[in-house]
Amino acid sequence: NEDWRALMSADGSMTLKAGDRRFTLDLSLAPGKKAVIHGQDGISQKGKTAGNASHYYSHTRMPTQGRVTLDDKVYAVAGESWMDHEFGTSFLEKGTQGWDWFSAQLSDGSELMIFQLRGGVACSNAGTLILANGQAIPLGSDLFTLTPGQVWKFNSGAVYPITWSIDIPTRGITLDCRAAMKNQEFQATATPGLGYWEGAVDYTGFSKGQKITGKGYLEMTGYSGQSMSTWFGSEQ
């Protein structure tokens, strides 16, 4: 993408370089924990129609260091990145309004990916719990609940939940998710009416009675404008 670059080496390490007006980044990512393959046998179902699915894998905790430049000031940064790659040729089925997708890097060394398709079939909602030792545990829609809390109305007219409760009773996990900043809405000028809320979130909660905290990412779509199934296809 112009001079933006995402390069992967044979050992799984990555280099990210990008810049736009006042801001640039130059990051080096180590492989970290092994890749996690989501879904059943590498297939993440996204509807009831045969073939309506994707291939989906993640690197959930990649040690990261590098530089960020803002207004000619250079900052050394370090942390842990999450890399997702999801691809397929399917569509969102008719009636699917949008989705809520969560990622979490938790203080006990585990990670969580979980999502729901609002208006879609419940069996398409799914997640993966990745234990500290790298073991991936699939989560079907019957094993968790996502409950929206406080909402915030943006200038676009969209009303987004900026707090959520995540419950996974079989694993003894309860998490409260809260937006790190309320205004993290993205409006694409090339697709008027297609709005995303994408941004940083903080987690607090319990895992098997032990307090945990965490950081992650939340993506919410379909809260304004046309339904996402209108944009990304409809059932044939």
Beta strands, then each sheet from edge to edge (+ up, - down):
strand 1: 5-8
strand 2: 14-20
strand 3: 23-29
strand 4: 36-37
strand 5: 44-45
strand 6: 53-70
strand 7: 73-87
strand 8: 98-106
strand 9: 111-118
strand 10: 126-130
strand 11: 136-140
strand 12: 145-148
strand 13: 151-153
strand 14: 159-161
strand 15: 163-168
strand 16: 173-179
strand 17: 185-187
strand 18: 195-207
strand 19: 210-221
sheet 1: 1+ 2- 3+ 6- 4+
sheet 2: 1+ 2- 3+ 6- 5+
sheet 3: 1+ 2- 3+ 6- 7+
sheet 4: 11+ 10- 9+ 8- 19+ 18- 16+ 15- 12+
sheet 5: 11+ 10- 9+ 8- 19+ 18- 17+
sheet 6: 13+ 14-
end
